[in-house]
């Protein structure tokens, strides 16, 4: 069930920031419309719900993409897509066997959508 708006503030590594920026660029080019971080993550959450992945894939992503850094990123998750975001968070937690922070979930979901060419 949808709840209120969630504001997520993260300090990301340059690598994860680049990953998000590249996905925004690809999504913008493919849709022929400038896409924000919000719209990119929203689309990734919605489109990636049916994509299968395993714990090894999550662990590999985390090992290859350090998330902690100094790049400030802010994301507003609104009620119209919070259920999709929370579903992806729960799915990732279930598969990985642990709860991951937003600063891991967001780049992972965007990466997943980009690798599967869902933009």
Buried (B, 14 or more C-beta within 10 A) or exposed (E): EEEEEBEBEBBBBEBBBBBBBEBBBBBBEEEEEEBEBBBBBBBBBBBBEEBEBEEEBBEEBBEEBEBEBEBEBEBEBEEEBBBBBBBBBEBBBEBBEEEBEBBBBBBBBBBBBBEBEBB
